[in-house]
Amino acid sequence: MPKNKNNKNNKKAKQIKPSILFRCTTCNFEENIPKDVVDFFDVMDGGDPAVPPRFDCQSCVRGKMHPVHYVNHDGIVYKV
């Protein structure tokens, strides 16, 4: 007899969170970062809204990761 509880947990585990593709401007390394993480750092930054959220590159260490396409909470669109 199948257990509904296990099926419910499997469905939750298979849900994919939305993510934002970031690309390093130095080495072109790409990484998907969860959208909720990007949104959090974008809101907490409080800096210049003309500058997109950026992260340090984990591949080349010296580069900055910029969003390929991201729309922030104010509706500003950032594209690389």
N, C-alpha and C positions, 0 to 999 in steps of 0.2 A: 504494500500500500504506500503510494508516494506521500511524502510529507510536504504540505504547502509551505511550511515555514522555510524549508531549505530552498524551495523554488523562489520565494519572495526575496531571500538573501542573495541568491544568484543574480536576480534581475537588478538589484541595487548595485552589486559589484560590477556589473557589465555596463552601467551607465557611464558615458564618457562626458567629462566636464569640458565646457568650451575652453579653447586656448587661443592664444595669440602667437603667431609666428614672428620670431625675432631673428634678425640677420646681423652678423658682425660686419662693420664697415671696413675692417682691416683684413680679415681672412675669409669672409663670406660663410663662416660656420652658421648653421641655422639651428634654432631650438624653439620648441613650443613651450610657452609658459602659460600656466592656467590663468584665464581671464580674471578670476577673482583676486589673484595675487597682483596682477598688473593694475587692476582698478584700485586696490588698496594702496599701493605705492604711489599711484598717480594722485589720489586724493590727499594722501599724507604729505606729499612733496611740497605743495604750496608755492612752488617756484614759478618761473615764467611759463605761461600756458602755451606759448609758441614752440616750446621745446618738448618733444615727445618723451615718454618714460624710457629710460635706458638702463641697461644692466651691464656689468662687466662680462666680457667674453671668457668662458671657461676653457676655450680651446687654445687661443693664442695669448691670453692673459693681458695683453696690452690694448686690445680693441674694445669698442663699445658696441653692444647689441641694441639695434633700433628696431621698432616694430615695422613689419612689412606693410601692414594695414591695421589700424586701430582707431576706433571711435571712442573718445573718452566720455565721462559722465556729463560734460557740458556740450557734447555734440561736435567737438573739434575732431577733425579727421587728420590722422598722421599716416603718411605713406613714405616708404623708402623708394 
